Structure formats: structure tokens, C-alpha cells
Amino acid sequence: MSKKKKEKPEVHRDLEGFELKINEFGEIISSLNIESLNEFLDKNVDDKKLKEREESALEEE
């Protein structure tokens, strides 16, 4: 078998250097502060559950 060279995936420029690892105890180790990651997600990802709630609230009116 040939060994494949590990390539780093393309990531958003705000997440450069972000790495996640799981240690032998199953704990998640992150290279980014959780607050910074949450801020990024809030800005860049739509929350499907909140969107569904807003749509159902509009339908009820």
C-alpha cells in the first residue's frame, strides 16, 4: 500500500490554523477558543431550527 500525503483541507480565512483533536480520554482539544468559534458560526451559519420557528410563527399570524 502506498502512503498518502496528508493535505490540509481548504478552510475559511478566519479559521486558518484551526485544528480539532480527540485525546485518549475522548476529550476534544481545539486550537481555537470556543467563544471565537461560536462567534464565527453565528456570523456565517444559518440556524435551521431558529428559521423553522420564525416561519411557523409567521404562519400562525
N, C-alpha and C positions, 0 to 999 in steps of 0.2 A: 504494500500500500504506500502511496505517496502522501507525504505530509503537506497539507495545505497551509499556505502562509496566512496568518490571521490578519485580516484587513479591518480597520476601524470603520464602522458604519458612518454614513453621512448624517450629520445632526444639525439642528438649528444653530445658528451662530451664537445665540445666547446660552446654549448648553455645551459649548466647547469644553472638553476636559471632564465632562460628566461621566462617572462610572458607578455602576452598582455591582456589589459583590455580596455573596452569601457565605458567611463563615461556617466553621464546622458545627456550630451550635444552632444554625438556621437563622441567625441574625442578619439583617440586611445592613450592609455597610455602604454608605453613599459618599461620594466625593463632593457633593453639594449640600448645603444647608437645606433642611426640609422646608423652611419658610421661603427660601429663594425658589425652590422647585414649585411650591404651591402658587407663588406669585406668577411664575411663568405659565403654569397651567391655567390659572384664572384668566390671563390675558389672551391665551392662544387656543383654548379648547372650549367648545360649547358644551354645557352640561345638559345632556339629553333629558334627565329627569326633571330639571327645572323648566325646560322648554315644554315638556308634556304638561306640566302643572299649569303653566301660563295659558296654553292652548285650551285646556279643559275649563279653566276659569273664564276664558272669553266665550266659550260655547254656552256656559251656564247663564251668561248675561243676556 
